[in-house]
Amino acid sequence: MPIGVLINSSAILSGGIIGALAGSRIPERINTSLTGIFGLSAITMGLSLIIQLNSLSAVVMAMIVGALVGELIGLEDLLNKGLTRLASSLPGNNLSEEQLDNLISMIILFCFSGTGLFGAMNSAITGDHSILIAKAIMDFFTAIIFGAVSGYLVGVIAIPQVILGCILFYAGNLIIPFLSDYMVSDFKAVGGVITMAVGMKIAKIRYFRVLNMVPALILVFLFSRIWELLPF
């Protein structure tokens, strides 16, 4: 069962509703403070995963090649353009340009963040839901903050989030029989690197085009298997 995915979507839904009800009563200083804490929390989560790697060479190779593939395809740019068209074409939509930008940012953060994509697959492959549960805690408070600005629309994002999360979860279940312990360890390490990049981006330490790193989550299985078979 995709327990972590369901917990995460519930957190987004409830946080969005609470934020919409709270409105402008949430002080700006809380928003600023929590954003930094979210970033540091994601970095900590990333570090806890990276130390579990089996082959440093396989992980580095997967990150480099994966990022190159993502940049050549332009995954992040394609998603931004698609979401802009989708949000602007919503029926009865009277969103301002700022609200539209916020909506796109929220969809990317909640549905397409490296932590979310990795967390859903990790839940299926390892049975460990802790990544998504930690993300749910952060998303809950983030949804409150966004909900105070953009209203109940934030809660609706829980729908595509749970759909995407379940797709990734069940896709992860399909590949479990083909994975070794070494491959799973390296997969978690790549997820840790991406999660750290998300944390640095949230904390405004360094901007990374995180979505363009996502192909590394697939390529790491191939490189890990190759290094596992090498006689050294």
Secondary structure, 3 states (H helix, E strand, C coil): CCHHHHHHHHHHHHHHHHHHHHHHHCCHHHHHHHHHHHHHHHHHHHHHHHCCCCCHHHHHHHHHHHHHHHHHHCHHHHHHHHHHHHHHCCCCCCCCHHHHHHHHHHHHHHHCCHHHHHHHHHHHHHCCCHHHHHHHHHHHHHHHHHHHHHCCHHHHCHHHHHHHHHHHHHHHHHHHHHCCHHHHHHHHHHHHHHHHHHHHHHCCCCCCCHHHHCCHHHHHHHHHHHHHHCCC
